[in-house]
C-alpha cells in the first residue's frame, strides 16, 4: 500500500512532443522526422522491414533524411539495447526510430536514451500502449519480465499509419484493446489509493480523465473496429480505437498509473510453456479480470468486460491461456512475482498476499467457464 508521503508529492503529467495518426500517415514520416534530424537509425525486424520498409524509405528519401536500418532481434532486453547502441554509437546519427511492435519500440526508446538522441516511434500495430511513454518494459533474453526502465523524456514523435494497422492481423488490435481496457481499471485504483503514477507523481485530473475516456471509447467502438480490421479497412471506429489503444491508453497508464492487472501479466511471464505464446495484451486481459475480482467489482462490470473479451477472442480461462493443468506451485510463483517490490500491485488501497492473487486467478477461470 502507498505510504503517507505520496500525499505530498506533486502531480505529474507526461506525453510525447507530437502525435500524428491517419491513413497512409507513413508518407508524412520523412517530413515529420526531418524536423528532428537528418541522419537516423531505423530499428526494425525483418518482417516489418519487408512489409513496409520501402514505404518508409521513400518518405525519408523525399525529405532528404539519411537513414540506416539496424535489425531488431526480437527481445526488448538490456543486451539488445546495448548491442544496438554500441553498433551506432559512432555513426553520427541524431535520431533513433523504432519501427514495429511493442518490443521494437521499447528497444528504440532504450537506445535513444542511452545515446542521448531524439526518439521517433512508428507503430505497425495497435497492440500496446507503449508508443507514447517514457519507459521500456525490459525482459530477459528468454522473455521473462525483468524490470521497468524509466527515461527523462517521452518520444519526440509518435506517428501511426492506420492503413498499416488495418492490414495487420486482428489479434494485434484485440490485444491492444485488452491492454487499453486495463487503463481505467488501474488508474482509478491508483487514484483511490493515493499512489504514484508511472512518472513518480500523483495523477493529475487530466491523466485520470483520459484513462476513463479510454474505456468509454473502447466499449463504444471496439466491436466495429474489430470488424473493420477483419475487412482490412480504415473506418471512423477503427480510427477511434487505434487512438484509444495508443494515445489515450498511453497517456492514461503513464500519468494515471498501473496496478494489479499489469503486475499479474508480469507474474505470468515467470512461467514456461504455452503462456509465452500469448501477447502482452492477452495476458493483461486476464490480469484485469483478476483485479476486478480482488476489488469485488459489481457483477455487471465484470460481465461487461468478460463479454467484450469473448467477442474479441481474448483468453478468459486458464485453458485459454495455456494453463489448463497449471499447478498451485506455479500459480504461487505467478503471485509472488506479481507482488515482488516494487511491482505496481502495491498501488491499491488494500493489502495483498500471494494467496489472494492465486484465489482470484482461479475465480476468474471459474466465472468465465460458468
Secondary structure, DSSP 8 states (H G I E B T S, - for coil): ---GGGGGS-B-----S-EEEETTGGGGHHHHHHTT-SEEEEEE-HHHHHHHHHHHHHHHHHTT-EEEEEE--S---HHHHHHHHHHHTTS---EEEEEESHHHHHHHHHHHHHHT-EEEEEESS---S-TT-SEEEEE-TTS-EEEEEE-SS--SEEEEEHHHHHHS-HHHHHHHHHHHHHHHHHHHHHHHHT-B-TTSSB--HHHHHHHHHHHHHHHHHHHHHHHHHHHT---HHHHHHHHIIIIIHHHHHHHH---HHHHHHHHHTTS-SGGGGS-HHHHHHHHHHHHHHHTT--HHHHHHHHHHHHHTT---STTTTT-TT--HHHHHHHHHHHHSTT-GGGSSSS---HHHHHHHHHHHHHHHH-
